[in-house]
């Protein structure tokens, strides 16, 4: 069971047995002794006593009264609650305004105060005040506890009252100081938590904006389906590369490696920029290829630069938006001229037949998309940003939602959290999201999220390093899951092939494809099987053998009988494996196997020993057989095989061809 949450405020059980560091004082007033009274009578008071009397005339109060007033002040109680007992006379000669303290009653009050202090701390913790930033909550708590104290002291002796009040008051003061200390750490934590809660929603908003896109992405992403499959990481001639996390310069280096041989162009990204085009648009954009990442937002921006700055006047994007060129002409002369997947007015692509290109996006679809784009721009739908900051590009935020960079910059005013700490929290939120969501970890938009947030490079590297780790972990988990799922299907198929009708229906639900293959083989013939070759090459010690055997059967390489026989042998050997690995068994078996002269005999030895162990286990009620039973079985099998081998040798030697 998990340990209970520890409170920062100790409970009574934790403090009641701790000795009090305070010393119990029995206030001893020498002025009440007979010697002092006699000195007073004779007019020979000591100088100290005389000085004290003068002081009393000035102050009008004694030490104990001052202590009591100080204690009441610590508790925030009224001064009128002071309770003092005047001193008594001795022979009628000495009388003092000082309090006459009963040491027994005072000490009893202190002891009870210590007990109440434990209850007070426990109540503080149970009320959750160490996690409450409302000052009124603490004030209300202390008022309740103070009322309880004076209710308890109602009717008590003055000495008990004095001992109790002077002991419990510092506890109230200490708790106020402790509470302030909690708030010193708790309030920043509370503010940071509030910030992090908002950051989680900020990531959702930013990611949604990047995925949903703007007028430009709504136009181009569907049109690029035939060009790149809608893949920001597509590179002609090579796949499996995360271009969106590379700098533009790194992408250009990849293009050099993958263009040329085999007719590949090295075209990269959603828009399939060929090397010369990418170089031209990057130069026109003014971006630094060494630092700018080839993110989706950057790819969209480069495509806009291509159509606005690289294209000749009269064929630019602004010419279309401002009506200087029709949608039909822009689609035919500009877009179809840039991208091979787009058809022109004649229904053909400009590059059909060149390096295997064939246009597949209808011309009218392109025209309609252009008209819709122009209408969206006219209606004020946001377009891709032209903001450039230190080589990075970001999307403009929606008008009603503060962009994430501003949100982080204003964190000190809005949340009391330093901007640097806010950016670290944003980076940590991205990592947390990636750890909990494998799809987010593989998103092409994370670099754009970091660019929009203006994260420092160190924090971006922190996110990238964690993404690499998370992706490797996700791949490993996916591989393990795939392997487990495959093993489950193999197990179900094996039972179905053994005649279990219920498992056959289970297989249909789990894997319709395998179910159909099993049905086909169960009802088909065995014309091209090679059972002997399969059994000779079978590796029964491999954990993947069941998958290999099922595939061989479904592919028509072996018949059903051979499959079932092979699986039976595999299961027998697998069940015997833990026994054969036991110390004392493994060594004996290895020695016996080495005495066998041929590999075939050793293979037969393994097969027969596995069967023998299986039989011994069954006869032993499923429990592991005794060590001597296993070694005896191994020796018998070895002796039988040696004997058979010797007989075979003698038989062959007796043939005429071996006679001199």
C-alpha positions, 0 to 999 in steps of 0.5 A: 500500500502506498505511504500516506501523504506526509504533511509539512506540519507535524501531528501531535503523535510526532511531537508529544514525546519530544521534551520541551526545551524550555526550563520550568521556572519557580519564580522566587521573590527574595523580597517576600522572605523574612530577611527582606521584611526585617530589612524593610522594617529597619530601613536598610533595604538593599540597593537592588530592592530599592531600585526595583521598587522605584521601577515598579512605581514607574511602570506599575506592572511586574515581570509576570504581567508583562509576560502575560501581555506579550503572550496575549499580543502574540495570540492577537487577544485583548489586553483586558484578558490579563489575569494577575493575583496580587502579592501577599504581605509578610507580618503585614510588613511587605506587600507587592503588586507583583503576581503571586505564582503558584508553581504547581498550577503554572506548570500544570497549565504549561503541560496542558498547553503542550498537549493542545499544541499538538492538537493545534498542529494536527488541526492546521494540517487537516484543514489543509492550510499549508496548501491554502493561499487565502489569508482569511482562511488562516485568520479564521482558523486562529480565531476559532482556536483562540476562542477554544483556548479561552473557553478552556481557561474559563474558570481556571486559576490565575497561575494555571492561566498564566502558565497556559497562556505564556506557553501556547502563545509562542505556538500561535506565533510559530505557526504564523511564521511557518504558514508564511514559509509555506506560502513562500514556496506554495504560492510560486508553486500554485502560480506555476501550476496555474501557468502549466494548466494554461500551457496545456490548453495553449499547446492544444490551440497552437497544434489545432491551428497548425493542423487545421491550417489557414487559407493557404494550407487549405488550398495547397495541402489537398493539391499536393496529395498527388505530388508528395502524398501530403507528406512534409517529410517526402523526399524523392528517391529516399524515405524514412527521413524526418525532414521537418526536424532538419535545417534547410541546409541539411535538407539540401545535403540530403538532396545531393545524396538522393538525386541523380542515380536511378532517375531520382530528383531529390525533390523534398517536402510537401511541395517536392522542391527540387534542389535548384528550386529550393536554393532559389526560394531560400535565397529569395526568402532571406532565411538562414538555411543554417538555422531555419528548420524545414518545418511545415510552416516554413515549407508553406512559406517557401511555397508562397515565396516561390509563387510571389517572388520567384515567379515573373510578374504577371504570374505571381500569387498577388497577381491572381489575388488582385485579379490580374490573372484568372484562376484558370490561367494561374492554374494552367500556366503557374501551378501546373508548370511547377507541380507535375501532379496538377493537370493543365487546361488540356487535361494533361500534366506538363511533365507527363512521361518525364521520369515517370511523372503522370498528373493525377489532380483534375484541372477543374479541382485546382481552379475551384480550390483557387477561387475558394482561396481567393474568397477566403483571403478576401473574407479575412481568413488568416494567411501564412505569416510573413513574420521573420525572427532570427531565421524562423517563421511562425503562423499569425495567431487568431485575433481572439487568442493571445499568441503563445510567445506573448503569453509566455512573455507576460507570465510575470504579470499574469502568473507571477512566474518568470518568463524564462521559467514559463518557457521552460515549462512550455518545453516540459509540457511538449515533452509530457505531451509526447510521452503520453501521446505517441502521435504527438511525438511523431508530429511534424509540427513540434518545431513550429510550436517551439518557433512560435513560442520563441523558445531558446535553442537550449530548450529546443534541444531539450525537447528534441533530445527527449523526442528522440528518446520517446520515439525510440521507446515508442518504436520498441513498444510498438515492436513488442506489441506487434510481436505479442499480437502475432504470437496471439494470432498464431496461437489461435490459428494453431488451435483452430487448425487442431479442430477447435471451432470456437477458436476458428471464429475467434480467429475471424474476429481477431484477424480476418486476413489470417482467417481467410488464409486458414480456410483456404488451406484447410479446404485446398490441396497440397500439390507443391509441399516439401515437408521433408525439407522444412523439417530438416531445416526447422529450428525448434529452439527459436521462439519465432518458430510457430510464426515460421511454421504457420507461414509455411503452412499458409503459403502452401510449403507444408501440409497440415499434418506436417505443421501439426507435427512440427508444432507438437515437437516445438511445444515438447522441446519448449516445455523441456527447456527450463529443465534442461537448463538446470545446473546438474542437468545441463552439464550431464546432457552436454557430456552425453551429447559429445559422445555421439559421433554425428549431428543427426544422432545429436538431433535425435538425442535432443528430440527423444530427451525432450519427449522423455522429460515431457512424459516424466513431468506428466507422470509426476502430476505436472511437477518437475521430475527428480534430477536422477530421473532426468539424468537416467533418461538421458543416459538410456537414450545416449546408450540406445543411440550409441548401440544403434549406431554401432550396429549400423556400422557393423552391418555396413562393414559386413557388406561385400564391398567392404570385404578385402 
